[in-house]
Amino acid sequence: MENSAKKIKLFWGLVIIGALFMSSGCARVGYEFNSEQVRQIKIGETTQNDITVMFGQPWRKGIENGVTMWTYGRYTYRLIGEADTKDLVVKFDGRGKVISYTFNTTDQ
């Protein structure tokens, strides 16, 4: 009997925890980064090391048409209400210097 009661308590505990997560209706992907630093990026001057110092390790790394690309992003999605997103994509040349970057945000 005691084992059965523990299972029932565990079940209802999990149901309550699940309901709390579901009711928040919020999912976050990526991580926060200091977007104020974006203005300090200089094409042809800023290096990969500089970017790491400014923003930390990228959330994602990739290659597009042979060009190294780092992505910093924080994406919050809600069941009710608008999404809250910001991302920075930085592309580097073969010497590790910035050749372009794009910053987007839903922040006003």
DASULRA-V342578 format. One record per pair of residues at least 24 apart in sequence whose C-alpha atoms are under 10 Angstrom apart, sorted by the first residue. I is the first residue (numbers start at 0). J is the second residue. Records with the same first field share a line. If there is no record, write none. Layout:
I: J + J
This chain:
21: 78
22: 78
23: 77 + 78 + 79
24: 76 + 77 + 78 + 79 + 80
25: 75 + 76 + 77 + 78 + 79 + 80 + 82
26: 74 + 75 + 76 + 77 + 78 + 82
27: 73 + 74 + 75 + 76 + 77 + 82 + 83 + 84
28: 58 + 72 + 73 + 74 + 75 + 76 + 84
29: 57 + 58 + 59 + 70 + 71 + 72 + 73 + 74 + 75 + 84 + 85 + 86
30: 57 + 58 + 71 + 72 + 73 + 74 + 75 + 85 + 86
31: 58 + 71 + 72 + 73 + 74 + 84 + 85 + 86
32: 56 + 57 + 58 + 71 + 72 + 73 + 85 + 86 + 87
33: 71
34: 71 + 85 + 86 + 87 + 102 + 103 + 104
37: 87 + 100 + 101 + 102
38: 102
40: 89 + 97 + 99 + 100
41: 96 + 97 + 98 + 99 + 100
42: 90 + 91 + 96 + 97 + 98 + 99 + 100
43: 91 + 92 + 94 + 95 + 96 + 97 + 98 + 99
44: 95 + 96 + 97 + 98
45: 91 + 95 + 96 + 97 + 98
46: 91 + 92 + 94 + 95 + 96 + 97 + 98
47: 89 + 90 + 91 + 92 + 94 + 95 + 96 + 97
48: 95 + 96
49: 96 + 97
50: 89 + 96 + 97
54: 87
57: 87 + 88 + 89
58: 86 + 87
59: 88
60: 88 + 89
61: 90
62: 90 + 91
63: 90
65: 92 + 93
66: 90 + 91 + 92 + 93 + 98
67: 91 + 92 + 93 + 95 + 97 + 98
68: 92 + 97 + 99 + 100
69: 100
70: 100 + 101 + 102
71: 102
72: 102 + 103 + 104
73: 104
74: 104 + 105
81: 105
82: 106
